[in-house]
Amino acid sequence: MLPVAFTIGVLLALVGGTATHSCVAPDQLVSELLQRLEDSVNMKEPPNPSVLLAMNLAGATDGGTHKWLLQEIKEEAVKKAHKDMTSGQVALSVLALLSSCQNPQHVHALGQTVDLLHILEKKTEEEMASMDVDGVPKTTLYSLSLDTLGLCLGRTGHYEEASMALAKQVLSPSSRLSVDTRAVAALAMACTYDQTDLGDLRDLLWEAVSVVADGFLDEQENRDGMMGNIYSMGLALQALGSTEKFYAPREWDCAQAFSVVYSHDYRQPMAIAQVLPALVGKSYLEAASLNCATSSRMSPSQQSPKLVPTEDYRALIQVHYSIINKLQGKHFNESISVSVPEGSTLLKVLQEAEKEEPQFFRFRTEQTSWGPMVVSIHGLAANPEDRTYWQFLSGQDALQEGVGTYKPTDGEHIQAVFSTY
Ligand code: B12
């Protein structure tokens, strides 16, 4: 593996720098990102279908990691899909299997067989029923978009109905969907547009996908290439790269958008998994049409030795931390200042606070595909049923990374605010 300090910027300099003017990233960058993705696969953790999907779209289908991931995803599906997976998680597994040329209707592992598309259909129906009653899906519109894409690519279920609901949300003046959600919704709607014979639905989908794509192009123009934040760029690029006909004759300055991505050193497996398909000129829309007979890219070499952290002699910084609940039950607002070594993640700050005043700053995390998510503070737990969560802010600004990644600076004031989404 390349040394840690070897950033994407350096890699680009090595390949001549001018590669930013093409809409496929340089091979060396793609290989480095693939290597990081492969290194992230930890056999002690649940398999991540987004990683397998990205590897397949990038053509890295040889090797032990790929094989292991595929097998584990099948095993998770037979064990958990019915009860312990959300609709979006089932959808991601469907996309991962389709991109591995496996039939999701016949997933066989551990002596059992499940029809994952049927399970996805049922879970999507629950999402839609909740849309009808409450105006919001059971989970999120992001997940409903993944569900719709999975069903459309698998050619089963009511993806036309779900696409219509997504289009209405996208076109509603009152809805404020994130770039990430609009991007996945656009992929799902573009898939349905190409599948359906219903003329009215096609018109509606045409309008909705065009609105998303035009909105992205406007935002890119106004913000020097940025759409959403650096972690939305992967999905936004996938959407723009696969919906040209919806914004023609307007043209996409893909070099500008790619250069924003090149300037960031992506480390989190999920972030890499969302950006890599776009960097090789592909999107999730192509998950069901890959040629699995050939591996176009060498799978990166297996596990190189990891850097062993040395003793910690870093300077200490002070971080102010507040926890605020004005939403539910007994309100509270508690603050503390803690010292942590410079370069520590926010998780370390929370741990120090808990160590110093456990009666207030006790917290719990859950491991997710993006790392540890804070699910409870001071005994107050986030709950998907009432759509509550712990939001993290620095001053007035919501953090763009979670506690396992974000590194506060000296004197920074971090707030955890119990909020709704
Ligand atoms: C929906 C969503 C949420 C919802 C999840 C609710 C739910 N029950 O579904 C809510 C509103 C709670 C949420 C919260 C946050 N989110 Co969010 N979220 C998303 C979004 C749009 C979709 C995730 C998803 O549903 N995936 C599909 C399902 C099937 O996969 P999954 O693995 O089961 O999804 C779970 C995890 O993604 C987890 N999750 C969601 N967001 C985050 C963020 C972090 C840091 C972690 C560890 C986990 C996590 O919740 C999902 C449902 O359980 C993504 C966009 C994206 N590009 O991926 C951003 C995204 C993952 N979130 C992001 C961020 C920054 C946050 C917050 C830190 C924001 C904040 N300032 O507080 C908080 C988390 C704080 C905490 N308590 O630790 C970033 C992460 C970037 C990064 N480098 O880490 C993303 C990529 C958006 C972006 N472009 O900035 N989020």
Residues whose N, C-alpha, C, O or C-beta is under 5 A from the ligand:
A	BS01	B12	G88 Q89 T140 Y142 S143 D180 N229 Y231 S232 T368 S369 W370 G371 P372 M373 V374 P384 Y389 W390 Q391 F392 A398 L399 Q400 E401 G402 Y421
